[in-house]
Amino acid sequence: MAKYGIIDIHQARGCLYGICRQAAGGEEVILARHGLPWVRVTSLETARTKVQFGVLKGAVAIEAGFDAPLPLVILQGFDGI
């Protein structure tokens, strides 16, 4: 694959896929407009966070019957029964 480095925005139209692949591979591509650097194309870095189970253990209390059916009076307010 050709190394793009700095490329004119009008030329970039024809090789956008190649520019994206290069950026996704970790290389930086600069798009120029009227000979001046205008836009930097880089890959997106996703932040990976480790899931920690049990962090809220003991801090949250769920009462018995929390998933019991709602009283008819409350249901009528939602359904318009």
C-alpha positions in Angstrom: 0.0 0.0 0.0 1.2 3.5 -0.8 2.2 5.7 2.1 -0.1 8.8 2.0 1.5 11.1 4.6 0.1 14.4 3.4 -2.4 14.3 0.6 -4.6 17.0 -1.1 -8.3 16.7 -0.1 -9.3 16.4 -3.8 -6.9 13.6 -4.4 -8.1 11.9 -1.2 -11.5 11.2 -2.7 -10.1 8.6 -5.0 -8.2 6.7 -2.3 -10.4 7.1 0.8 -10.5 3.4 1.5 -6.7 3.2 1.4 -6.4 6.2 3.7 -8.8 4.7 6.2 -6.9 1.4 6.1 -3.6 3.1 6.7 -5.1 5.1 9.6 -6.7 2.0 11.1 -3.2 0.4 10.9 -1.9 3.1 13.3 -0.4 5.5 10.7 -1.4 9.1 10.6 -2.5 10.8 7.3 -2.8 14.5 6.9 -5.3 15.9 4.4 -4.3 19.3 3.0 -6.5 22.0 1.5 -4.8 24.6 -0.8 -1.5 23.2 0.2 -1.9 23.7 3.9 -2.6 20.9 6.5 -6.3 20.8 7.2 -7.4 17.5 8.7 -5.6 14.7 10.5 -6.9 11.1 9.9 -6.1 8.7 12.7 -7.6 5.5 14.1 -10.0 5.5 17.0 -8.7 4.0 20.1 -11.3 2.2 22.2 -10.7 2.3 25.9 -11.0 -1.1 27.5 -12.0 -1.1 31.1 -11.9 -4.2 33.2 -15.3 -5.1 34.6 -15.2 -5.5 38.4 -18.0 -7.6 39.7 -19.3 -7.1 43.2 -18.3 -3.5 43.5 -21.8 -2.5 44.9 -22.2 -5.7 47.1 -23.8 -4.7 50.3 -24.4 -1.1 49.1 -27.7 -1.8 47.3 -30.7 -3.5 48.9 -33.5 -4.9 46.9 -36.7 -5.4 48.9 -38.7 -8.6 48.7 -41.5 -8.3 46.1 -39.9 -5.6 44.1 -40.9 -7.4 40.9 -44.5 -8.1 42.1 -47.3 -6.9 39.8 -48.3 -3.2 40.3 -51.6 -2.3 41.9 -54.5 -1.7 39.4 -54.6 2.0 40.3 -51.0 2.5 39.1 -51.5 0.4 36.0 -54.5 2.5 35.0 -52.3 5.6 34.9 -50.1 3.9 32.3 -52.5 2.1 30.2 -55.5 4.4 30.5 -57.7 1.5 31.5 
